[in-house]
Amino acid sequence: MILFFFFFLLIVFFFVYWCINEKIGLQLGIVVSFSAWIVLLIEHLDIKFPFNIDIRFVVFPLFFFGYLFLRNKIEALLAKGGFRAGIISAAILSFLMILYRPGLEFILPGGVVLGLGTGYCINKRFVCFKSANCLQRKGASKFFTLFARFILGITVLALIVFRVEKIIQHISENQNIFLYTFLCCAVTSLWVSVAAPWVFIKLRLANIDISSEQPHDK
């Protein structure tokens, strides 16, 4: 149930990333991934709470409102560190999430965090995609652009997942299944965070944000 809820919310945040505001989509995606990891970790350790409290109804609100409270401070810290700080932070957070136990239930959120964080930093530095730019268009043009983005993005995402799933099914007895699953999550999240925005720009479904930091600035 928790994994279904986890993936459902990620699809919602993918839509936010591609069609409304990529920064909020990234942050909410990471918050949900990290919250799901905490829930799975507590369930794996069989930690009991008094009064039969369902931990899922405690952890998700806790991390969500914690995110709202600390959002500006975290953003300012990452912005100060720049491109390298963002990449390193995503990698450290991801590997800390799977350090305790490299099981499938812990690898899924870790791969998503690595892919989303790394891809967003690359997008911001090189691709310069801003999902909100499209909202300046008028009438049917705006809605067609948003619809085309989401359908294209989800279709390719599904093809990647189904293809990798077939590969994983053939290596079920192989210890490398954890590695393949982790890479699957990271690659699909990279598609969401940077590859899809790059395709959108090439297909003129998005405009380049000229105010973003460009490679030749440094």
Beta strands, then each sheet from edge to edge (+ up, - down):
end
